[in-house]
Amino acid sequence: MNRLREFARDEDGQVTPFIVVLATAILMFTGLVLDGGLALAAKVRAIGEAQEAARAGAEALDLNTYRAHGTVQLVPAAARTLARSYLAHTADTGAVTATANAVTVTVTAHQHTQLLRLLGLSTLTVTGTGTAHPVRGIDTPDP
């Protein structure tokens, strides 16, 4: 009986490696769920910002060409300027390309982690892309 008590006293206050591994795994899983959700929300935000910036750029119509030929096209330099102006009012950065037919914006967002920071991962980077084309007139449903 004394030997059993002596053995029990030797184990008091010790954490087994299994508990350490289990706690780390639970922390990692919880971090993936929480920070993964935050990263998904940041991606949705980046896509929305990219689409809105592209739409802003698609307002740079070449009115001279439209009046002369009835062709709807963009002024690429003005489209890039309008899209970049929109992006300047967001918290994220982006790249803008424009042609006479389309404006494409790619937004890069950085999401700071909450729990994965404890494991050494402090930021998740996500991107979103949006493209807009100039249109002529308003489309209505067929009767």
Order of alpha helices (4+ residues) and beta strands (2+ residues): alpha-alpha-alpha-alpha-beta-beta-beta
